[in-house]
Amino acid sequence: MSAELRSEFGLSMAHRSSNPNTTSGSSPGVPLFLRPRALRPPAAAAYIGGTAGLIEQLWRDGELPYRLVGGVRVVLVEDLDAYLDGLEKKTGKLHEPRQATLARKAAA
């Protein structure tokens, strides 16, 4: 998980004691990994490489299920994985160049 996502989720990678000389409590430097089960639209969008608007549209279209947590819509990480796994794999160009693009390249 990237530092940006950890920050957005409010997660810490390791417990650090305020006094490095103390030995009681949890071991200093032991990583603590928390994987969130559900994400709000901005984090869900970052997870799949889309936009928050895409997540909202998928919810409106019924293509992606959501849950209500404290009155806020969230999507389960496993549902995002299933959505991505269900998309058709594609290769090559997305579309043929538009006339404006061809004209600009011809003028250059």
C-alpha positions as CSV (number, residue, x, y, z in Angstrom):
1,M,0.0,0.0,0.0
2,S,1.4,3.4,-1.0
3,A,2.3,6.0,1.6
4,E,-0.4,8.3,0.0
5,L,-3.1,5.7,0.6
6,R,-1.9,4.9,4.1
7,S,-2.1,8.6,4.9
8,E,-5.6,8.8,3.4
9,F,-6.8,5.8,5.4
10,G,-5.1,7.1,8.6
11,L,-2.9,4.1,8.9
12,S,0.5,3.9,10.5
13,M,3.1,1.4,9.3
14,A,4.8,1.0,12.7
15,H,4.2,1.7,16.4
16,R,6.9,4.1,17.6
17,S,7.4,4.7,21.3
18,S,8.0,8.3,22.4
19,N,11.0,7.0,24.4
20,P,13.2,4.6,22.3
21,N,14.9,3.3,25.4
22,T,11.8,1.7,26.9
23,T,11.2,-2.0,26.3
24,S,7.7,-2.5,27.7
25,G,4.7,-2.6,25.5
26,S,4.8,-3.5,21.8
27,S,8.2,-4.0,20.2
28,P,9.4,-0.9,18.5
29,G,9.7,-1.1,14.8
30,V,7.3,-4.0,14.4
31,P,5.2,-3.2,11.3
32,L,1.5,-2.9,11.7
33,F,-0.4,-3.6,8.5
34,L,-4.1,-2.8,8.3
35,R,-5.9,-3.4,5.0
36,P,-9.2,-1.5,4.9
37,R,-12.2,-3.6,4.0
38,A,-14.2,-0.7,2.6
39,L,-13.3,2.5,0.9
40,R,-15.0,5.9,0.3
41,P,-15.2,7.1,-3.4
42,P,-11.9,9.0,-3.5
43,A,-9.9,6.1,-2.0
44,A,-11.9,3.5,-4.1
45,A,-11.1,5.5,-7.2
46,A,-7.4,5.6,-6.4
47,Y,-7.5,1.9,-5.8
48,I,-8.8,1.1,-9.3
49,G,-7.1,4.0,-11.1
50,G,-10.4,5.9,-11.8
51,T,-12.2,8.9,-10.5
52,A,-14.6,9.4,-7.6
53,G,-17.2,10.3,-10.3
54,L,-16.7,6.9,-11.9
55,I,-17.4,5.2,-8.5
56,E,-20.6,7.3,-8.1
57,Q,-21.7,6.5,-11.6
58,L,-21.1,2.7,-11.1
59,W,-23.2,2.9,-8.0
60,R,-26.0,4.8,-9.8
61,D,-26.0,2.3,-12.7
62,G,-26.1,-0.6,-10.2
63,E,-22.8,-2.1,-11.6
64,L,-21.0,-1.8,-8.2
65,P,-22.6,-2.6,-4.9
66,Y,-22.2,-0.3,-1.9
67,R,-22.7,-0.5,1.9
68,L,-23.8,2.2,4.3
69,V,-21.5,2.8,7.2
70,G,-22.6,5.6,9.5
71,G,-24.8,7.0,6.7
72,V,-21.8,7.1,4.3
73,R,-21.6,4.9,1.1
74,V,-18.5,2.7,0.9
75,V,-17.5,0.0,-1.4
76,L,-15.8,-3.2,-0.3
77,V,-12.3,-3.8,-1.6
78,E,-13.4,-7.3,-2.7
79,D,-16.2,-5.8,-4.8
80,L,-13.7,-3.4,-6.5
81,D,-11.5,-6.4,-7.2
82,A,-14.5,-8.3,-8.7
83,Y,-15.5,-5.3,-10.8
84,L,-11.9,-5.0,-12.2
85,D,-11.7,-8.8,-12.8
86,G,-14.9,-8.7,-14.7
87,L,-13.7,-6.0,-17.2
88,E,-12.6,-7.2,-20.6
89,K,-8.9,-7.1,-21.2
90,K,-8.0,-4.8,-24.1
91,T,-4.8,-4.1,-26.1
92,G,-3.9,-1.6,-28.8
93,K,-5.4,1.8,-29.5
94,L,-8.5,3.0,-27.7
95,H,-9.9,4.6,-30.9
96,E,-8.8,5.8,-34.2
97,P,-7.3,9.4,-34.2
98,R,-9.9,12.2,-34.5
99,Q,-9.9,14.5,-37.5
100,A,-8.6,17.4,-35.4
101,T,-5.6,15.3,-34.2
102,L,-4.8,14.2,-37.8
103,A,-5.0,17.8,-39.0
104,R,-2.7,19.0,-36.2
105,K,-0.1,16.3,-37.0
106,A,-0.3,17.1,-40.7
107,A,0.3,20.8,-40.0
108,A,3.4,20.1,-37.8
